[in-house]
Amino acid sequence: MANKIKLHIPTKEFKLFLKSISKITESIIIKLKDKKMEVLTTSEGGNIIMLSSFILPDEGDNNVDLELPINDISKLLKICDFAIEETIILEINDNLIKYKNDYIRLKFYLAEKSIIPLPPQVTPDKFRAFPISFSIKLNRDKLIQLEKGFSFVRDNSGNTKVYFYVEDGVLYGELTDYQSDTTDSFRVSLGTDYTGQLIGRIPIKFDVWTLLDYFNDEVIFDVSVVKRKSLTYNILFIRQLSENLEHNYLIQSLKN
């Protein structure tokens, strides 16, 4: 790594980028290339694979090609909290990240790549190549309303799931457990303007679903049907896009 690389990063967007990833994992490798940051990671247990990218402005050394192994993503988030400027300048010097403004100065060491959990065995190109059989754009507020319904159906078993299904032309999200006869339910109408076909119910463990983070009003909800040998899986792709940020979540559904 060349000495004294200076990255010029918009503070607000950098915080959004890191905050969403921090809900999935605390240890990452940030890959920088062609003025873009990219992180491919997975949640503990492998329930969610996340691919995030952040397009950087054409400033400083943002066109550099390097990898930043970060063992504690919260330290980068704290830099965003300390920052008083709209653009953070991070100095990368060998195995150090340094930041300073008129009031503070700090540094922390990059981790050894060997101690960062390996990313999932899927390339970004393969991640984006799954065929889509159902697609709809959802409103973030409705998804947040769905999560709030957990206070109504909460039980002590930890078996609450969120089920997605189409009924009478409407996509619904429902919190319940269809494998239990005594679990309450909470259902939200999510939308009707979809393309493709959704067959049956798609169940996701609720505690997995809450790992998702919404930074944009519009959330793209895609479903891919994947066949492996004699088994068929529903794969959910949840995407959020802005001018410079993109978050992609891949979640394999449970069996009905």
Stockholm file with secondary structure:
# STOCKHOLM 1.0

chainA/1-256         MANKIKLHIPTKEFKLFLKSISKITESIIIKLKDKKMEVLTTSEGGNIIMLSSFILPDEGDNNVDLELPINDISKLLKICDFAIEETIILEINDNLIKYKNDYIRLKFYLAEKSIIPLPPQVTPDKFRAFPISFSIKLNRDKLIQLEKGFSFVRDNSGNTKVYFYVEDGVLYGELTDYQSDTTDSFRVSLGTDYTGQLIGRIPIKFDVWTLLDYFNDEVIFDVSVVKRKSLTYNILFIRQLSENLEHNYLIQSLKN
#=GR chainA/1-256 SS CCSSEEEEEEHHHHHHHHHHHHTTCSCEEEEEETTEEEEEEECTTSSEEEEEEEECCSCTTTTCCEEEEESCHHHHHHHHHHCCSSEEEEEEETTEEEEECSSCEEEEECCCGGGSCCCCSCCHHHHTTSCCSEEEEEEHHHHHHHHHTHHHHCCSSSCCEEEEEEETTEEEEEEECTTCSSCCCEEEEEESCEEECCCSCEEEEHHHHTTCCCCSSEEEEEEEEEEETTEEEEEEEEEEECSSEEEEEEEECCCC
#=GC SS_cons         CCSSEEEEEEHHHHHHHHHHHHTTCSCEEEEEETTEEEEEEECTTSSEEEEEEEECCSCTTTTCCEEEEESCHHHHHHHHHHCCSSEEEEEEETTEEEEECSSCEEEEECCCGGGSCCCCSCCHHHHTTSCCSEEEEEEHHHHHHHHHTHHHHCCSSSCCEEEEEEETTEEEEEEECTTCSSCCCEEEEEESCEEECCCSCEEEEHHHHTTCCCCSSEEEEEEEEEEETTEEEEEEEEEEECSSEEEEEEEECCCC
//
